[in-house]
Amino acid sequence: MTALFAVRQRESPDRLRSQIFTTGASMKITGFAVRAVLAGPLAALSLPGALLLAAGVAAVACLRGPGRL
């Protein structure tokens, strides 16, 4: 997380820096909310299926490398 902030600080223009940080944070929070909306009904339908899907997504993320999913 610190490295991400450092890159944003270094690479973003001064006049857009606050907008870039705000947009990044709002996208992250929206992503968490969307995943929760999708995971809730799936877990209610089949908890083992939800856990298997989560393990599969984690495995794909590990194979693709950091920040590429």
CORSUL-V940533 format. One record per residue. N is the residue number from 1. PSI is psi in radians with two decimals (NA if undefined). Layout:
n/psi
N/PSI
N/PSI
This chain:
n/psi
1/-0.69
2/-0.71
3/-0.70
4/-0.79
5/-0.67
6/-0.74
7/-0.76
8/-0.74
9/-0.75
10/-0.70
11/-0.33
12/2.49
13/2.60
14/-0.73
15/-0.32
16/-0.03
17/-0.83
18/-0.65
19/-0.68
20/-0.78
21/-0.74
22/-0.76
23/-0.73
24/-0.77
25/-0.73
26/-0.60
27/-0.67
28/-0.78
29/-0.71
30/-0.70
31/-0.73
32/-0.75
33/-0.76
34/-0.76
35/-0.65
36/-0.70
37/-0.68
38/-0.63
39/-0.55
40/-1.00
41/-0.61
42/-0.72
43/-0.62
44/-0.59
45/-0.84
46/1.77
47/-0.79
48/-0.64
49/-0.71
50/-0.74
51/-0.66
52/-0.74
53/-0.75
54/-0.71
55/-0.66
56/-0.75
57/-0.72
58/-0.68
59/-0.74
60/-0.70
61/-0.67
62/-0.67
63/-0.60
64/-0.40
65/2.97
66/2.37
67/0.34
68/0.23
69/NA
